[in-house]
């Protein structure tokens, strides 16, 4: 049995969000094809995701120099515990589906905060004399991204900083089996917008059946 993390980063609902509506269809098709697998929904707007701030840096410093966990303040303990929980959940999974909109040429800030929770030395990557090596091998990831314009190709493709960054990060931690699906051009599509979503749902369901 495999575990799939269905990671969403949109404060809205599937009725209003193109990314979420396509993502839900992906999960539905995946569960139909893999009834024995476990799907865990990680809603980044519902999870408590601490930022890497002064509390966290100070706590890490204490722990790395041999200090005990109970030496940390209550706030530090809460933040470190939550970061560790997010990390362990991510490491334990086999497959990942990220579902995001693109805002201002990137994804919502909560995605970066989540990435910071699992990019941890000796847990998801290590440094060697030949450079960093990812530790999360034999896993796969898929990114569903909705955008108002067209960024997968064309004159503004260089402004797409979300899926490219996600791929870079996942490759860094060893997840090199990565693909994406852009649900794009919604803002300029007019009456074609529903068809764009329908086409994306069909593609997503096809991918899910063999994911």
VOMILUM-869624 format. One record per residue (C-alpha): residue number from 1; chain; x, y, z. Coordinates in Angstrom, 3 decimals, always signed. Layout:
<lodrens>
n: NUM; chain: A; u: X; v: Y; w: Z;
...
</lodrens>
This chain:
<lodrens>
n: 1; chain: A; u: +0.000; v: +0.000; w: +0.000;
n: 2; chain: A; u: +1.270; v: +3.461; w: -0.919;
n: 3; chain: A; u: +0.547; v: +6.765; w: +0.794;
n: 4; chain: A; u: -0.268; v: +9.811; w: -1.318;
n: 5; chain: A; u: -0.170; v: +13.299; w: +0.146;
n: 6; chain: A; u: -2.751; v: +15.515; w: -1.541;
n: 7; chain: A; u: -1.313; v: +18.950; w: -0.772;
n: 8; chain: A; u: -3.568; v: +21.927; w: -1.500;
n: 9; chain: A; u: -2.816; v: +25.631; w: -1.180;
n: 10; chain: A; u: -5.965; v: +27.578; w: -1.922;
n: 11; chain: A; u: -8.190; v: +29.343; w: +0.616;
n: 12; chain: A; u: -11.296; v: +28.857; w: -1.535;
n: 13; chain: A; u: -13.343; v: +25.815; w: -2.442;
n: 14; chain: A; u: -13.514; v: +23.557; w: -5.535;
n: 15; chain: A; u: -16.584; v: +25.340; w: -6.864;
n: 16; chain: A; u: -14.638; v: +28.605; w: -7.115;
n: 17; chain: A; u: -11.115; v: +27.281; w: -7.691;
n: 18; chain: A; u: -9.943; v: +25.775; w: -10.963;
n: 19; chain: A; u: -6.922; v: +24.177; w: -9.333;
n: 20; chain: A; u: -8.953; v: +22.534; w: -6.563;
n: 21; chain: A; u: -11.678; v: +21.288; w: -8.903;
n: 22; chain: A; u: -9.073; v: +19.636; w: -11.140;
n: 23; chain: A; u: -7.198; v: +18.317; w: -8.112;
n: 24; chain: A; u: -10.296; v: +16.703; w: -6.643;
n: 25; chain: A; u: -10.907; v: +14.858; w: -9.893;
n: 26; chain: A; u: -7.295; v: +13.651; w: -9.868;
n: 27; chain: A; u: -7.751; v: +12.228; w: -6.373;
n: 28; chain: A; u: -11.055; v: +10.623; w: -7.281;
n: 29; chain: A; u: -9.542; v: +8.874; w: -10.300;
n: 30; chain: A; u: -6.489; v: +7.865; w: -8.262;
n: 31; chain: A; u: -8.613; v: +6.262; w: -5.558;
n: 32; chain: A; u: -10.671; v: +4.439; w: -8.166;
n: 33; chain: A; u: -7.489; v: +2.963; w: -9.653;
n: 34; chain: A; u: -5.707; v: +2.412; w: -6.313;
n: 35; chain: A; u: -8.389; v: +1.484; w: -3.778;
n: 36; chain: A; u: -5.850; v: +0.047; w: -1.363;
n: 37; chain: A; u: -3.739; v: +3.183; w: -1.135;
n: 38; chain: A; u: -3.993; v: +5.814; w: +1.583;
n: 39; chain: A; u: -4.689; v: +9.420; w: +0.550;
n: 40; chain: A; u: -3.944; v: +12.131; w: +3.114;
n: 41; chain: A; u: -5.237; v: +15.637; w: +2.437;
n: 42; chain: A; u: -2.751; v: +18.280; w: +3.577;
n: 43; chain: A; u: -4.655; v: +21.565; w: +3.376;
n: 44; chain: A; u: -1.930; v: +24.143; w: +3.891;
n: 45; chain: A; u: -4.470; v: +26.788; w: +4.869;
n: 46; chain: A; u: -5.785; v: +24.550; w: +7.634;
n: 47; chain: A; u: -2.461; v: +23.240; w: +8.947;
n: 48; chain: A; u: -0.352; v: +25.088; w: +11.489;
n: 49; chain: A; u: +2.872; v: +25.700; w: +9.550;
n: 50; chain: A; u: +5.439; v: +27.666; w: +11.578;
n: 51; chain: A; u: +7.731; v: +29.986; w: +9.687;
n: 52; chain: A; u: +11.471; v: +29.731; w: +10.158;
n: 53; chain: A; u: +11.735; v: +32.641; w: +12.586;
n: 54; chain: A; u: +13.825; v: +33.693; w: +15.576;
n: 55; chain: A; u: +12.109; v: +31.147; w: +17.844;
n: 56; chain: A; u: +12.905; v: +28.283; w: +15.484;
n: 57; chain: A; u: +16.494; v: +29.347; w: +14.823;
n: 58; chain: A; u: +17.143; v: +29.718; w: +18.535;
n: 59; chain: A; u: +15.560; v: +26.343; w: +19.294;
n: 60; chain: A; u: +17.594; v: +24.612; w: +16.608;
n: 61; chain: A; u: +20.735; v: +26.185; w: +18.049;
n: 62; chain: A; u: +19.924; v: +24.881; w: +21.507;
n: 63; chain: A; u: +19.199; v: +21.356; w: +20.281;
n: 64; chain: A; u: +22.211; v: +21.199; w: +17.962;
n: 65; chain: A; u: +24.562; v: +22.088; w: +20.815;
n: 66; chain: A; u: +23.242; v: +19.309; w: +23.018;
n: 67; chain: A; u: +20.445; v: +21.110; w: +24.806;
n: 68; chain: A; u: +17.352; v: +19.185; w: +25.851;
n: 69; chain: A; u: +13.925; v: +19.717; w: +24.349;
n: 70; chain: A; u: +12.521; v: +20.734; w: +27.737;
n: 71; chain: A; u: +14.988; v: +23.627; w: +27.831;
n: 72; chain: A; u: +13.032; v: +25.288; w: +25.040;
n: 73; chain: A; u: +10.261; v: +27.753; w: +25.721;
n: 74; chain: A; u: +6.672; v: +26.598; w: +25.316;
n: 75; chain: A; u: +6.418; v: +28.532; w: +22.046;
n: 76; chain: A; u: +9.639; v: +26.993; w: +20.732;
n: 77; chain: A; u: +8.498; v: +23.506; w: +21.687;
n: 78; chain: A; u: +5.208; v: +23.998; w: +19.869;
n: 79; chain: A; u: +6.882; v: +25.248; w: +16.701;
n: 80; chain: A; u: +9.590; v: +22.587; w: +16.637;
n: 81; chain: A; u: +7.066; v: +19.828; w: +17.290;
n: 82; chain: A; u: +4.813; v: +20.980; w: +14.475;
n: 83; chain: A; u: +7.713; v: +21.316; w: +12.035;
n: 84; chain: A; u: +8.869; v: +17.810; w: +12.933;
n: 85; chain: A; u: +5.359; v: +16.423; w: +12.466;
n: 86; chain: A; u: +5.121; v: +17.967; w: +8.993;
n: 87; chain: A; u: +8.571; v: +16.640; w: +8.119;
n: 88; chain: A; u: +7.860; v: +13.091; w: +9.271;
n: 89; chain: A; u: +4.538; v: +13.020; w: +7.432;
n: 90; chain: A; u: +6.238; v: +14.163; w: +4.229;
n: 91; chain: A; u: +9.116; v: +11.699; w: +4.498;
n: 92; chain: A; u: +6.767; v: +8.773; w: +5.194;
n: 93; chain: A; u: +4.708; v: +9.335; w: +2.031;
n: 94; chain: A; u: +5.378; v: +7.705; w: -1.325;
n: 95; chain: A; u: +3.643; v: +10.111; w: -3.688;
n: 96; chain: A; u: +2.773; v: +13.795; w: -3.670;
n: 97; chain: A; u: +0.204; v: +15.894; w: -5.511;
n: 98; chain: A; u: +0.569; v: +19.652; w: -5.099;
n: 99; chain: A; u: -2.431; v: +21.788; w: -6.082;
n: 100; chain: A; u: -1.915; v: +25.546; w: -6.232;
n: 101; chain: A; u: -2.911; v: +28.722; w: -7.993;
n: 102; chain: A; u: -0.180; v: +30.997; w: -9.318;
n: 103; chain: A; u: -0.244; v: +34.378; w: -7.603;
n: 104; chain: A; u: +2.079; v: +37.145; w: -8.764;
n: 105; chain: A; u: +4.261; v: +34.692; w: -10.709;
n: 106; chain: A; u: +4.660; v: +32.240; w: -7.828;
n: 107; chain: A; u: +2.541; v: +30.162; w: -5.473;
n: 108; chain: A; u: +0.904; v: +31.300; w: -2.214;
n: 109; chain: A; u: +3.427; v: +31.994; w: +0.591;
n: 110; chain: A; u: +2.108; v: +29.084; w: +2.632;
n: 111; chain: A; u: +3.668; v: +26.706; w: +0.087;
n: 112; chain: A; u: +7.146; v: +28.110; w: +0.737;
n: 113; chain: A; u: +6.592; v: +27.760; w: +4.471;
n: 114; chain: A; u: +5.634; v: +24.114; w: +3.909;
n: 115; chain: A; u: +8.699; v: +23.520; w: +1.743;
n: 116; chain: A; u: +10.873; v: +24.888; w: +4.547;
n: 117; chain: A; u: +9.401; v: +22.289; w: +6.898;
n: 118; chain: A; u: +10.668; v: +19.338; w: +4.867;
n: 119; chain: A; u: +13.956; v: +20.629; w: +3.436;
n: 120; chain: A; u: +15.976; v: +19.427; w: +6.401;
n: 121; chain: A; u: +19.600; v: +18.304; w: +6.364;
n: 122; chain: A; u: +20.124; v: +14.616; w: +7.239;
n: 123; chain: A; u: +16.393; v: +13.993; w: +6.859;
n: 124; chain: A; u: +15.635; v: +14.755; w: +3.215;
n: 125; chain: A; u: +19.101; v: +15.630; w: +1.892;
n: 126; chain: A; u: +22.734; v: +15.419; w: +2.888;
n: 127; chain: A; u: +25.949; v: +17.153; w: +1.941;
n: 128; chain: A; u: +28.798; v: +15.105; w: +0.467;
n: 129; chain: A; u: +32.204; v: +15.918; w: -0.980;
n: 130; chain: A; u: +30.522; v: +15.846; w: -4.377;
n: 131; chain: A; u: +27.696; v: +18.198; w: -3.383;
n: 132; chain: A; u: +24.215; v: +17.757; w: -1.895;
n: 133; chain: A; u: +22.370; v: +14.472; w: -2.362;
n: 134; chain: A; u: +18.619; v: +13.992; w: -1.971;
n: 135; chain: A; u: +17.456; v: +11.215; w: +0.341;
n: 136; chain: A; u: +13.854; v: +10.779; w: -0.834;
n: 137; chain: A; u: +14.423; v: +8.367; w: -3.691;
n: 138; chain: A; u: +11.848; v: +6.251; w: -5.524;
n: 139; chain: A; u: +9.030; v: +8.715; w: -4.905;
n: 140; chain: A; u: +7.020; v: +10.777; w: -7.385;
n: 141; chain: A; u: +5.241; v: +14.120; w: -7.490;
n: 142; chain: A; u: +2.661; v: +15.884; w: -9.636;
n: 143; chain: A; u: +1.816; v: +19.590; w: -9.639;
n: 144; chain: A; u: -1.551; v: +20.997; w: -10.724;
n: 145; chain: A; u: -1.399; v: +24.755; w: -11.182;
n: 146; chain: A; u: -4.095; v: +27.198; w: -12.309;
n: 147; chain: A; u: -3.133; v: +30.524; w: -13.856;
n: 148; chain: A; u: -5.017; v: +33.419; w: -15.371;
n: 149; chain: A; u: -2.541; v: +33.742; w: -18.233;
n: 150; chain: A; u: -0.530; v: +31.263; w: -20.274;
n: 151; chain: A; u: +2.875; v: +30.527; w: -18.754;
n: 152; chain: A; u: +3.773; v: +27.011; w: -19.888;
n: 153; chain: A; u: +5.016; v: +28.466; w: -23.170;
n: 154; chain: A; u: +5.081; v: +31.704; w: -25.115;
n: 155; chain: A; u: +6.449; v: +35.184; w: -24.443;
n: 156; chain: A; u: +5.958; v: +35.198; w: -20.661;
n: 157; chain: A; u: +7.041; v: +31.633; w: -19.911;
n: 158; chain: A; u: +10.095; v: +32.958; w: -18.076;
n: 159; chain: A; u: +7.779; v: +34.484; w: -15.463;
n: 160; chain: A; u: +6.551; v: +31.090; w: -14.296;
n: 161; chain: A; u: +8.421; v: +30.762; w: -11.016;
n: 162; chain: A; u: +6.126; v: +28.410; w: -9.104;
n: 163; chain: A; u: +6.226; v: +24.999; w: -10.746;
n: 164; chain: A; u: +9.858; v: +25.492; w: -11.730;
n: 165; chain: A; u: +10.809; v: +26.236; w: -8.135;
n: 166; chain: A; u: +8.798; v: +23.298; w: -6.824;
n: 167; chain: A; u: +10.545; v: +20.977; w: -9.274;
n: 168; chain: A; u: +13.936; v: +22.333; w: -8.193;
n: 169; chain: A; u: +13.155; v: +21.774; w: -4.515;
n: 170; chain: A; u: +11.774; v: +18.271; w: -4.987;
n: 171; chain: A; u: +14.722; v: +17.277; w: -7.184;
n: 172; chain: A; u: +17.013; v: +18.592; w: -4.440;
n: 173; chain: A; u: +15.494; v: +16.226; w: -1.861;
n: 174; chain: A; u: +15.621; v: +13.286; w: -4.291;
n: 175; chain: A; u: +12.155; v: +13.343; w: -5.875;
n: 176; chain: A; u: +13.136; v: +13.448; w: -9.533;
n: 177; chain: A; u: +9.973; v: +11.851; w: -10.934;
n: 178; chain: A; u: +8.052; v: +15.110; w: -11.339;
n: 179; chain: A; u: +5.429; v: +16.305; w: -13.797;
n: 180; chain: A; u: +2.904; v: +19.120; w: -13.908;
n: 181; chain: A; u: -0.408; v: +20.154; w: -15.398;
n: 182; chain: A; u: -1.130; v: +23.802; w: -16.108;
n: 183; chain: A; u: -4.766; v: +24.883; w: -16.074;
n: 184; chain: A; u: -4.003; v: +28.160; w: -17.764;
n: 185; chain: A; u: -5.349; v: +31.122; w: -19.664;
n: 186; chain: A; u: -8.507; v: +31.300; w: -17.568;
n: 187; chain: A; u: -8.666; v: +35.096; w: -17.302;
n: 188; chain: A; u: -8.514; v: +35.670; w: -21.048;
n: 189; chain: A; u: -10.462; v: +32.628; w: -22.192;
n: 190; chain: A; u: -13.939; v: +34.070; w: -21.877;
n: 191; chain: A; u: -16.515; v: +31.466; w: -22.872;
n: 192; chain: A; u: -13.738; v: +28.903; w: -23.360;
n: 193; chain: A; u: -12.891; v: +28.809; w: -19.651;
n: 194; chain: A; u: -15.236; v: +25.875; w: -18.818;
n: 195; chain: A; u: -13.713; v: +23.868; w: -21.667;
n: 196; chain: A; u: -10.204; v: +24.593; w: -20.403;
n: 197; chain: A; u: -11.222; v: +23.185; w: -17.028;
n: 198; chain: A; u: -12.904; v: +20.173; w: -18.599;
n: 199; chain: A; u: -9.808; v: +19.398; w: -20.677;
n: 200; chain: A; u: -7.597; v: +19.719; w: -17.609;
n: 201; chain: A; u: -9.841; v: +17.392; w: -15.616;
n: 202; chain: A; u: -9.629; v: +14.777; w: -18.359;
n: 203; chain: A; u: -5.841; v: +15.033; w: -18.421;
n: 204; chain: A; u: -5.632; v: +14.890; w: -14.638;
n: 205; chain: A; u: -7.798; v: +11.783; w: -14.432;
n: 206; chain: A; u: -5.701; v: +10.080; w: -17.112;
n: 207; chain: A; u: -2.493; v: +10.829; w: -15.220;
n: 208; chain: A; u: -4.008; v: +9.680; w: -11.949;
n: 209; chain: A; u: -4.852; v: +6.236; w: -13.258;
n: 210; chain: A; u: -1.168; v: +5.430; w: -13.695;
n: 211; chain: A; u: +0.322; v: +7.580; w: -10.952;
</lodrens>
